[in-house]
Amino acid sequence: MNLKQLTYIVTIAEYQNISKAAKQLYISRSALNGYLLQLESELGMPLFQRRKKQLIPTYAGEKYVDATKRILDIREQLYKELNDIADASTGRINIGVNRSIGEKIFRETFPVFHQKYPGYNVKLTASERVEDELMNGQIDWAIMGYGTARPSPPELVQLPLDTCEIVLALPVSHPLAGRAAPSGKPYNALDLRLLQDDKFILLRPDANARIVADEHFSLAGYSPKILMECNGGMIASQMVKDGIGPSILVETLVAQDGRVRCFSLQPKAYWTHSVAYRAGTVFSKAESYYLDLIRSYLQEHV
């Protein structure tokens, strides 16, 4: 079995459908299905359960896919080391970003990276589930963050880049906005119970900043009225800036905008911007340069 064929199994497990996996792999459906049947025959056991148009990994299949991912990851790390030994000027970076601050950092830093490494291409995954995709090996490293209410999984290595507050953000038109501290001063605190009748703009329930928000609503003794749940912080922050309603967000999304007034939560909550990767990941020279760009960006802008 060659490494290319190992990719077939991982792709089938990812899409759980022969036709979709074949399309992703640029091979025919019949060829991929034939390869899977041959492999299962050689192993003497099924790797997938057939349920209508869906293929669900069996217990043996889960073990096979996990081992295959480790093999492919070892190959990827080896190629990075060989690439640096040869001082090659071409390659690919598989990077993930969350849809709030991560997207902004990528937009600002990639043009500088591309100028130094024009032969490199980037496979970018923008998702609020970037942590899961990193754990599954779909990406090599990610620009993301984690809050005080939800620490990083132990399987991941975090390179903390910057820490900021998670704040209560009010439109400047809000009746309580006048209680905010002057610009440039530490935030004043505002009792969340005073906003019990407000309709909030919040992130999805499984988003890190939302978990922090829910914890503070619980401490305040009520469940918030929700006007809207957003997939990304950029959308929620824009809604606050437009005067639609209050939110609880990472301060970097709202702090420098004159249309928003920020307050500290009680107790204070913090968000750490980081680069996360799986233990054992090898960084190429190009990736190390990109990491330095991200650090410099955060030092200058955050």
N, C-alpha and C positions, 0 to 999 in steps of 0.2 A: 504494500500500500504506500503510495506517495503522499507528500504533504498536501498536494492539491486535492486529493480525494478526502483527506481529513476535513478539509474545509467544506466539502459537500455535506458531511454529517452535521457539522455545526450549523450550517445554513438551514438545513431541513428542520433542525430543532428550533431554530430561531423563528422561522416562518410557519412551522407546523402544517405545511402544505407543499406537496411536490411541485405543483405548477408555479407557485410563487417563488419557491427556492430555485427552481430551474431558470426562471426568468432573471433572477438576481445573479445567477452563476453563468448566464449566457450559454447554457447547454439545453438540449431538448428534454422535455418531460420524460419521454420514454427512456432516454439514456440514464437520467438520474434515478428513475425508479428501478431500472435494471441493475444499476450499481448497488442500490440499497438492498434489493432482494438477494443479490449475490453475496454481499457482505453478511447479511443475516443467516444465509445458508452456511457460509464458512464458519460462523460463530456458533451455529446450532441453536440460536435463540432469537426472538424478535427484539429489535431495538425500539420499535414504535408500535403503539396500539392504533389501529385504523378505526376512526370514528367518523363516518360519512366522509367529508372532505378534509378532515383534520387528522394530523399525525401527532399523538401524544407520546413522549418518551416513556418507555417502561422503566422499571428500576435498573435493569441492566443498561438500558439506553442512557439514563441519567449518568451512570458511572462512566460509560463510554464517552459521552459528550464532555464531561468534566475533565477526563484524562486527555481528550483530544485538544481541548482549549489550553491545557497546560503545555502540551507539546508545541502547539502553534505559538504560544507566548514565548517559550524558550527560543524558538526559531527567530521570532521578531527581535528579541533582545540580542541574540547572537549577530543578526544582520546589522543591527545598530552599531555594535562594537566593530565589526568588520568594515562598515561604512566609514567610521571615524579613522580606522587604521589606514584605509585607502585615501582618506581626506577627500571623499567624494563631495561633489557640490550639488548632488540631486538626492531626492528622497521624499518621504511623505510623513506627515505628522497627523496622527489620529487624536483629535482633541475635542473635549466636550466643554460646554459652558452652560450655566443656568441662564434663564431668560430675563434676568434683571441686570445686575451689575456685570455678569460674565459677558453678555453680548456687547455691552458698551466697551469693556476693556479690550475685547477682541477687535472691534471695529477701529479702535484707536491705535492698537499696537501692530496689527498685521501688516499694514503698509510699510512700516519701518523694517519688520522682519523680511518681507518680500524684497525689499531693496537690497538687503545683504545676501539673501539666499533665493535668488529668482528661480533656481532650478527645483525648489521644493514646492510641493503642493500640499494643501491641508484638507483633510476630511473633517469637516466641522459638524458636530452634533449639538444642537441647541435644544435643551429640554429641561423641564423641572425635575425630571427623573434621572438626571445625569449621574447621580451617585450609584443607582442600580446598574446603569450601563457600564460604568467604570468597574464595578464589582464583577460584572459578567464578562469582562474582557472585550467589550465592543469598542471601547476607546482606550488610549494609553494613559492619558492624564487629563485633568479637568481643572478649569477655573470655576470655583464654586465657593461655598461658605457653609458655616454651621453655627447654630445659635446655642445659647446657654441651656435651653430646654431640650436640645437634641444633639448630644455630642457625636463626633465622628465615629463610624464603626471601627473596631480595632484592626480589621483586615486592611485598612487603608492607612497610608502614611500621609500626614498633612504637613505642608510647608506653610505655616502662618505668614501672611503678608501684611495684614493690617487688621486692626480691630476697631469697630465703631459701634454706636448704640443702635438698638432697635427702638424707635420712638413712636409716640402718638402724634400723628400728623393731622392738623386741622386746616381747612381752607381759611384764608385770611378774613373771609366774610363771616366766619363762625362767631356766634356771640361770646364764646370763651377764648377766642384767639388773642384778645388783648391782654391776657394773663401771661403770655409768653415772655421770656427774657429778651432783652435787647440783642440785636445781631452781634455775634462775636463773643457773647457771654455764655456760660454753662446753662443748659436747659433748666427751666423750672419744672417741677413735677405738677401733674394735674390728676386729681382723683377721678378714676374711670367711672365712678358711680354718678358723676355729674353728667355723663353722656349716656345714661341708661335709656333715654328716649330717642337717641339718635339712630339713624340707619347707617351702618358701616359698610365700607368697601373693603373686602378682605380677600386674601389669597385662598387658594384651594386648601381644604382641611389637612392634606398631607404635606403642605409646603412648610419648610422650617420656620419661617417668620410667622406663619399662621399658628403653628404649635405654640410658639411663644405668646402670641396674642391670646389664644384660648386659655392658656394658663393664667394670664393676668385677668381675663374676664371672670374666670372661676374665683380668683382671689377677691375680686370686687363683688362677688355674690350674684352674678346674673349671666344669662346667655344673651349675646348682643342681637339686636335686630339687624338683619343683613339686607342691604340693598342690592349688592352684587358680589359674586365670587369670581375672581380673576385667575387665569393661569399664570400670569407673570406680574412682577412688581412694577414694570414700566407702565402697564395699563392702569394699575391701581393708583400709582403716583400721579399720572396725568389726570385721573378723575378727581383727585384731591385738588390739584392745581386749578382745575376748571370749576371748582366750587361745588362739586356734586355732594361730597360728604367726607367724613373723617376716615382714617385708616390707621393701621399699625404696620410700619414698614422700616426697612433698613434706612438709616438717615442719609446715606449717600444718594438716594433717589429723590430726596426732597429738600435737604437742608439748605441748599444754596439758592432756592427759588423764593422770590419775594411774595409769591402767591400762597405760601404755606407757612404755618407756624408750628414749630416742633416742641414737644414736651417729653421729659423723661418718664418712663414707666416706674411704678412702685411695686416691687423693688426694680432697680435698673436692670435692663437686659442688654446683652451684647451680641454682636455678630462678627465673626472672624472671616475675612476674605482669605482664601488659601488656594494653593495648588495641591491637588490630591492625586495620588497614584497608588497602584498596588505594590506591596512590598516586593522587592527584587527587580523593579523596573530599572532598566538602564537608559539614561538620557544621552542622546547624541549631542554633538557639538551644537548643531542647529537648535535643538530643543533647549539646551542649556542657555544659549543666547536669547531665545524667546522668553525663558523664565526671568532672565535679567531685565528684559524689556518690561515685563509685567510688574516686577518689583519697582522699577524706576517710575512707571506710570502711577502706581498706587502711592508712592512717596510724594509725588508731585501733585496729584489730583484729589486724593482721599484724605 
